[in-house]
Amino acid sequence: MRRSKNRIRVGAARTLVLVVLLLVVGALAGVAGPASANATVRVTVAAMDTVLLDPNGAVLISGIRVETPNGIDCGLGHTVCTTLHESGTELQFKITLDGPITADISQYISIYGDKVCYNIHKVNDYYICSRAISDPSSFRVVVNNQYAAERTVTTSVVGPGTVTGSSAFAGTVGGDSFSCGDGGVDCSVTYRGTTTVLLTATPLEGAEFAGWSGASCTGSFDAQPAEICAVSTEASKSVTATFVRTPKGLKEASVGTLQALLPTGDDKLDKTIEHAIKHLERSLTAEWWLDDMTLDSKDGKKVFDEEKKAVKELDKADVGAPVVQALLEADEELAQGAIDDAWAAYDAAGCNVTVTRECEKAAKELDKAAEEMAKAQEELDKGHSDHAIGNYKKAWEKAHKALKKLS
């Protein structure tokens, strides 16, 4: 790497690394779970000597010292490296670098870790963890300078959703926030040194977040939702966020789309759209759904009935085609999902090994379900959307008959 006279480089001998370990100890021995309101958390600091040199070999930093208001004074010859911290209160610590450093030291350090302090901020001379410390947790303070290696966080989005990313901790050098998916074009950012980047997945209307793949999501925080991934940049990382459309989500989005069309200025068209909305809202009756992907085995068929009525209304309106397409996609997914569940039950019942009478009956029902799916496609090719929904309903019913025979 080319070295500039105006840049700082890390001495070959040693690198500055301060590891701060936060160990939670219950107020009473043997008591599990989070500390109570009057309990304390034991905080231990490990300060490691270091040397940071300028391009001419002069020492800029020769050590580090960490202090806290409640008694820790560790590093650079100070040896009070453990104390008790009141559970449920913010953690504050003062960092001093030994050497002729005149600039704000935040340009030389990054603070990161797991389950703690993902919004560290500086007030006067202290760095403050904005969340209460009450559980086992840890964080680190590391040198983050101009000669630190460049690491890139690359994010890919599969399906209808977006991912936003930002560095989570103080002292980041290089890089900034980014957005990817649904029009976002900046899907990677390069950072210098080690920091933690928070990625947040947001599904679009009618979709849900399916999960992360690629680099592991380290540094998870307490009660962190699955949509948030904390990526540590000790090396370049690639992460993929996957989103899927759900049948119920598609129907809910369709209602919103139709409502946004009103009023159209045409009373007759308004009534047609209103009738369609009424049927779609009935199709979303909570008791007819087990979750966003699955219908109730008893009343789920009513969803297809109401949707068929809605499609008949929308076929009268020129503005209804995109909504009809979304509804057909939802119903196909509901029918195919039921078929897949039935085949999974078929395998779980050992029907691939020993074909019992019930296995044979279930297989026949699943063959009929496949025939109905094919008929649905034929009806779609003819432009008969409502007939296709009828076929999806029959396929769903055949799949549930198969499941019942295997239960």
N, C-alpha and C positions, 0 to 999 in steps of 0.2 A: 504494500500500500504506500502511496506517495506521502511523504511527511512534510507539512508546511511549517515554516518558522513561527507562524502565529498560532499554531495548535499545540495542545497538551498531549503528551503520550504517557502511557502507563509504563512504569519501570519494569524491566524484565524480572527483577528480583521478586517483587510481591505485588499483590493487588488488594485494594481496600475492600474488605467485606465485613460488615457487621451483621451478626445474626442475633435477633432478639426473639427469644422463646417465651411465649406466654403459657404457663401451665396453670390450669384451674384446679384448685383444691377445695373440696367441700368444707363448710364450716364445722361439720361433724364428721369424724372418720366413718367410712363405710356408707355414707349417704350418697346415692346415685343421683344423676340428673343435674340441671343447672343450679348454681349457687343461689341461696336465698338472699333476701334483701340486705341482711346484715352480714353476709358472708364476705370472705376476702378471696382474692385471686393472687396467687404467688407469681410475681413477675421476675424473670431472670434475664439478665443481659450478658451476652458474651461479646466483648470488644476485642477485635483482632488488629494488631499493628499492621501498618501498611506503608508503602512509599509511592507517591505519585510525583513524577518528574516532569519538568518542562522540556521542550525540544533540545535545550542546551545541557541537560543533565542536572539542572538545579532542582533541589527538593521543593516541591510545592505543598505536599501533604506528607506528614511522617507518622500520623496516627489519628485516632478518633476517640472522642469522649462522649458518653451519653449520660444525661442527667434527667431525673424526674422530680416533680415537686414533692413527692412523698418519700424521697430519701435515696434513690439510686444515684450513684456517682461512679461510673465504671469506665475504665480505659485511660490511657496516658498516665499510668501510675496510680490511678484511683481504683480501689478494690471493692467498693460496696456495690455488688452486682446483683443483689436480690432484695426484694421487699414485698410487702403485702399491699395489694391494691383493692380498694373497696369495690365489691362486685356491683355492676349496674351503672358505673360512672365512666366518664370518658377517660381515655389514657392520653397523657401529655408527656412528651419527651423532648429534651433539648440536645441537639447534636452540634458538637464543636470539632472542627477539623484543625489539626495542629500544622501550622505552616504559614507562609506569607500569602495567604489567600485574602484578597480584599473584596472580591465580588460575593454576591449572595451564594451560599454553598448549595442552594437547591439546584444550581446548574451542574453540580458534580455528583449528585446523588439521586437515586430512585428508591421509593419505599413501596414494597409490595408484599403479598403474603396470601395465606388462605384463611377464610372465615373471619377476617378482621380488616378494618380500616380501608375499605375501598373508596372512601372519600376523605383522605387525609388532607388537611389544610393547615397553613401556617398562621399563627397569631403571635405577633411580636417575635420572641426568640424561640417559641415552642411550636413543634409539630403536633397537631391534635387529631386523634382518632375520633371521628364524629359519631361512632356507635359505641354503646356501652359494652364494656368488657366483662363477660360473665361466663363464657364457655371456653373450653380448650381452643387455643388459637395461636397463630404464629405470624410474624412478619419479618422482613429483612430490609436492611439499608445497604445499598451497593453503590459503588462508583459508576457513574454514567457520564463519560466524557467524550470528547470529540473523536478520540481514537478507538472508542468501543466498536465492536463489530456491528455491522448493519444486519438487522433481522426484519423480515417481511412477514406480515400477517395477511394472508390471502383468503378471501371469503367468496364462496360460490353459493348461489341460491338456486334451488330446484323447486319448481312449483310456485303457486301464487302467494308470495310473501316478500318481506324485505328484511335486511339485516343492517343494523347500525352498529358502529364500533367506535370506541374511544378509549384512550389510555386512562386507567383507573387511579393512578397514584401520582403524588407530587414528584417533581424533579425530572419528568420525562424530557429527553433530548431528542428532537426530531419526531416527525409524524404528527398526525392530527386525527380528528374524527373522520369517519367515512360512512357512506351509505351504499348499499348494494341491493339490486333487485327492484322490479317495478319502476324502471326508469333510472335507478341509481347506477352510475357508471364507475365510480371510484371504489373498486372492490378489493383493493389492497393498499396497505400503508407500510412504509419502512420506518423502523425505529432503530435508534442506536442504544446498545446495551440491553440490560434486562429490565423489563417492566411487565405490567400485566394489562392486557387489553380486554375490556368488557365488550362482548358481542351480545346484542339483543335482537331476538327474532320476533317479528310481528307479522302474523298472517293477514292476508287481505280478507275482505268480506266474503263469507261463504267457504272459508278454508280454515284449517287448523295446522298448528306446528307439529311435525312428525318426529323431529329429533335432529341431533348433530351427528356428523360423522367426520372422519379425518383425525385431526389432532384432538387429544383428549382435553376435556374441559377441567383443568386443574384450578385450584384456588377457589373452590365453591364456597359461597358465603351461607351463613345461617338462613334458613327459610328461602333460599334462592330458588326461584321458579325455574322450571326446565328450559324456559325460553332464553335464559341468560347463561352465557358460557364465558368463563374467565380463562384466557389463554396467556400463558407465561412465555415471554420471548427470550428464553435462554438459547433458542434456535429459531430459525424461520419456521412458520407453521402454516398449514393449509386446512381450512375448515369448511365443511359444506352444511348448509341448513336446508332441510327438506320440508316442504309444505304440501299438504294434500287437501283437495276439496272434499267436503263432507256432504252427504245427501241433505241433511237437515240444514246445513249452512247455505247450500245452494238455494234451497226453498226460501229461507229467511232473506237471502239477498234478493231473490226474485220479487218478494213482497215489497222490499224497499225500492227496487227499480220501478215497479208499477206505480207505487205511491208517488214517486218523484215525477211521474208523467202528468199527474192531475194538478189543475184542470187542463184539459187539452183545448178547450174552446168549442168542443163538439159534445153536446149533451148526450147524444146517443153513444158516442165512443166512451165518454166518461162512465156511463152506466155499465157498459161492457167490461171496462177495466175494473170497476168497483166490484162487479159480480165475481170476476176472476180472483181478486184480492180476498174476497170473503171465503171462497173455496180453499185458497192456499193457506189462509190463516187457520181454517178448520183442520187442514192436513197437518198442521204443526201442534195439534192437541198433545199435551205432554204425556198423557196416559197411553198414547199410541206409539211412543218411542221408548226404547231402552237407553239409547245414547244417540249421539249425532250420526252414527253409522248403522244403527240396528233398530229394526222395528219390533214392537211387541208381537209375540207369536199369535196372540188371539185377535187383537184389534188392529194390527199393522196393515191389514188389507184395506182398511178405511182410508188410509193415506193415499193409496192408488185411486180409490173411487173419487175422492175430493179433487185430486189432481187432474183426473180425466175430465171432470166437469170444468175445471179452470182452463184447461187446454182448449176445450170446445168453445169457450168464450173468447179466448185469445186468438183462435183461428179466424175469428170474425174481424179482428183488428190488425191493420198493417203494422202496428208498432209492437206486436207481441212476439215476433219471431225469435229474437234473442232470448227472451224469457222462456219460451217453449223449449228451446234447445237446452237451456240449463236444467229445466225440469226433467227432460228426457234423460240427460246425463245422470241426474240424481236417481231416477227410477231404475235405470240400468244398473247403477252401482248397488242399489238396495237388493235387486234380484240376484245379481252375480255374487254379492256378499253372502246371501243366504245359501246359494249353491255351494260356494267355497266352504262355508261352515259345515254343511251337510257332508261333503266329501271328507273333511277333516275328521268328523265324527265316524264316518265309515272306516277310515284308517285306524282310528283309535279303538274301534270295536274289534279290530283284528280281522276284518272282512277280507283283507288281501291275503290272509293266511288260511283262514277257515271260513268258507262261504256258507253261512247259515241261511235258513229260510228268511229271516228278517233282513239279512244282508241283501238277498236277492230282491226282496220287495223294495228296499231302499234304493237299490241300483236302478230299478225300473222307474221309480218316481224321479230320480235324477236324470235319467234319459229323457223323460217327458219334459222336465224343466229345460233341458238343453234344446229340445224341439221348440218350446215356446220362445226361447231367446232368439232362435233363428227366424221364427215367424215375426217377431217384433221387428227385426231388421228388414224383412220383406215389406212390412207395413210402412216402415219409414221410407223405404225406397219409392213407395207409391204416394208418399206425402200424407199418410194417415197417422198423424201423431197420436190421436186419442186411441186408435186401435192398437198401436204399439204399446201404449201404457197398459192396456188390457192384457196384452201378452206378458208384459213384465210382471203384472200382478199374478197371473197364472203360474209363471215360472217360480215366483217367490212362494206361492202356496205349495207347489210340488216339492220344493226344497224343504219346506217345513213338515210336510208329510213324511219325507225321508228321515228327517231328524227325529220325528216322533217314533218311527219304527225302530230306530237305533237306540232310543233312550231306555 
